[in-house]
Amino acid sequence: MMRVAVAMVPEVRQLLQEDPSQLAALLEEIHEEDLADLLTLLDDAEAVQVLKSLKAEDAAPVFERLDEETQEALVEEMGVEQIAPIVSEMAADDRTDLIEALPEPVGDTLLETLEKVDPEAAAEVEELARWPEDSAGGLMTTDYISVRLDLQVADVIERIRAVGEDAETVYYVYVVDSSHRLLGVVSLRDLLLASPAEQLSEVLTENVFSVGPETDQEEVARAMAKYDFLAMPVLSEERRLLGVITVDDVMDVLTQEQTEDVQRLGAVEPIEESYFRTGFWTFIQKRAIWLAVLFVGEFFTGSALRRYDEVIAAVSSLSYYVPLLISTGGNSGSQSSTLIIRGLAMGDIRPGDWWRVLPRELAQGLVLGLILATIGMARVWAWGDSPAFIVTIGATLVAIVLMGCVVGAMLPLLLRRVGLDPATSSAPFIASLVDVLGIIVYFSLAQALLADVIKAAVQHQGG
């Protein structure tokens, strides 16, 4: 992914030493994403020189694509006074994210400097900073195109040409009244297909899907993905247009949320930075907590086994099947929890749907349990164990798989119902819980189905 940037590093370093004035010409045709990759491969002093060689409006989209840690380092290296012109050219939402991510004294100083360089940009930051970071208000930008209703199509197209360079998206034009209340939206496609003399009201779409500024970012992302929107307006309670959320910001949200869910499914607290940018002790902190919880949880597995000491002592071959049986329960539970957690994340399943999920998981658990029981019983028969033992293993497999499916499906729904992240019912947690329950089921069935065998073994040992 970084091949272009890697190939450019030697040439850029040579120009920095011999003729920095030629840098702008070299970088002119390079995509902003590749330039951002290039800056991460250079040391901070070199990266600052590269940024200085670009015009502020060209440096801004490059700077936007850097991660927060690199941005902070470059702000410190470059100084607030020199970085302010670049920051003023950034998209309003990215500019706000940068200032909020910086240490408070640095962010405040940058905002004060920005007020002198570009008061309008500073005002946008103060407006967007009002909203929580993980809300629609925290995602939106104020860089959009709005017009009045009394225009013709040709006038709107001229408006796009005039201000489109500063807008984050030109694919939608938002129509507002004198109080900035949203009346409707018109797409660039509709404008281009309409007659230039046609009134805007004739191509306007009045039924606009919108969200409030406090709507959770996951809900926004699901709505935009469902309806294939490139942008979505954010409205106040009075239907005043506050800003718009663009698809690139939604992609960032989806990536972030999916990363967190995957990490939680592996029993790891969410890590914000990439693997190699995360410190050693951060990994220890994020992993040790859940490992300790799961380890303590396994104490109950040992306690359950000790409860059946007499049964194991009487029929020692029962212990041979413990790993096989409890791993099967954990696997089935992990499958069900993964399906349910994904369904919750996509909005396909809600906590109130438990009564629909339960019979499906019961049926699936029964069928899957019978399939595995058939295979397991054949294996026990091949080892030469008694018919009673074969039946015990078969019945246990059905019960454990059934239990794993139900627990794995219901636990995420319960967590979501009480307001917790269902991803915390991770695969290791489900497996540990089902381990304990599986042992209890296994030895309880063994006591019932192998009662005669156990009784005879105990008498033999006593004699």
Helices and strands as residue ranges (DSSP letters): H 3-18, G 20-22, H 23-27, H 32-41, H 44-53, H 56-64, H 68-78, H 80-88, H 92-101, H 104-117, H 119-128, H 136-139, E 146-147, H 153-163, G 164-166, E 172-176, E 182-187, H 188-193, H 200-203, H 217-227, E 231-235, E 241-246, H 247-265, G 275-277, H 280-307, H 309-314, G 316-321, H 322-346, G 351-353, H 354-382, H 387-417, G 422-424, H 427-449, H 451-462
